[in-house]
Amino acid sequence: QVQLVESGGGLVQPGGSLRLSCAASGFTLDYTNIGWFRQAPGKEREGVSCISSSVGSTYYADSLKGRFTISRDNAKNTVYLQMNSLQPEDTAVYYCATVLRCGSSKFGIWGQGTQVTVSS
């Protein structure tokens, strides 16, 4: 099977942190560009971050720079999204996906998503 599985979501208070994981099976993330996306109920999906396979360049939505950090652990075949200083507006289902290249809208494999809820 070729799949991505997100994990690490949950309920966190404003100002808290979470680390999301995107674990791949059936292929090697080392050769793959991975993007993180999120979607809140009733809202369109938006891009959060992306990490390239070639040189490991990272990209972030402008509004999230400084709070979110994407990273890759090739030994674990996993991409992470460290989220700090979380606020209620960050509440959404977070997805990872393979992408043709960072910044593109051409996707391959999607994970099932993990819920992040920021509330006091």
C-alpha positions in Angstrom: 0.0 0.0 0.0 1.0 3.6 -0.7 -0.4 5.8 2.0 0.2 8.7 4.3 -1.1 8.7 7.9 -1.3 11.9 10.0 -1.2 11.8 13.8 -0.5 14.1 16.7 -3.7 16.2 16.7 -5.8 16.9 19.7 -7.2 19.5 22.1 -4.8 22.2 23.2 -5.3 25.5 25.0 -4.5 28.8 23.4 -0.7 29.4 23.5 0.0 25.7 23.5 2.0 23.5 21.1 1.5 20.4 19.1 3.7 18.3 16.8 1.9 16.6 13.9 3.4 13.7 12.1 3.0 12.5 8.6 4.2 8.9 8.2 4.6 7.4 4.8 4.4 3.7 3.8 4.9 2.1 0.5 7.2 4.8 -0.8 10.2 6.9 0.4 9.5 10.4 1.6 13.2 11.3 0.8 12.2 11.5 -2.8 8.9 13.3 -2.3 7.7 16.9 -1.7 5.3 17.0 1.2 2.8 19.7 2.0 0.7 20.3 5.1 -2.8 21.7 4.6 -5.7 22.5 6.8 -9.4 22.9 6.5 -11.9 24.3 9.0 -15.6 23.5 8.8 -17.3 25.5 6.2 -14.0 27.0 4.9 -11.8 26.2 2.0 -8.6 24.2 2.3 -5.5 26.3 2.7 -1.8 25.6 2.4 0.2 25.6 5.6 3.7 24.5 4.8 5.8 22.4 2.4 9.2 20.8 2.4 10.9 19.8 -0.8 12.7 16.5 -1.5 15.6 17.8 -3.5 17.4 20.2 -1.1 15.0 20.3 1.8 13.8 23.8 1.3 10.9 24.8 3.5 7.9 27.1 2.8 5.2 28.5 5.0 2.1 30.5 4.6 3.0 34.1 5.4 0.7 34.3 8.3 2.2 31.3 10.0 5.9 32.0 9.7 7.5 32.0 13.0 4.9 29.8 14.7 5.0 26.6 12.5 8.1 24.6 11.5 8.2 21.7 9.0 10.9 19.1 9.2 11.8 15.7 7.8 13.2 12.6 9.4 14.2 10.3 6.5 15.2 7.5 8.8 11.6 7.3 10.1 10.1 8.2 6.7 8.1 10.9 8.5 7.5 14.6 8.0 6.6 16.7 11.0 4.8 20.0 11.6 5.7 21.7 14.9 3.0 24.2 15.8 3.6 26.7 18.5 1.6 29.6 20.0 -1.6 28.0 18.8 -4.7 30.1 18.7 -8.4 29.2 18.2 -8.2 30.2 14.5 -5.8 27.4 14.0 -8.6 24.9 14.7 -9.0 22.7 11.7 -8.4 19.3 10.3 -4.7 19.1 9.2 -3.7 17.0 6.2 -0.5 16.1 4.6 -0.1 15.3 0.9 2.5 14.6 -1.7 2.8 17.4 -4.1 4.3 17.8 -7.5 6.4 20.6 -6.2 6.0 23.0 -3.3 3.7 25.8 -4.3 1.8 23.7 -6.9 -1.8 22.6 -6.7 -1.1 19.2 -8.2 -1.4 16.5 -5.5 -0.8 12.8 -5.3 -1.5 11.0 -2.1 -3.5 12.5 0.8 -3.6 11.4 4.4 -6.8 11.0 6.3 -6.3 14.1 8.4 -5.9 14.8 12.1 -8.1 17.1 14.1 -6.5 20.1 15.9 -8.7 22.0 18.3 -7.5 25.0 20.1 -9.8 26.0 22.9 -9.8 27.0 26.5 
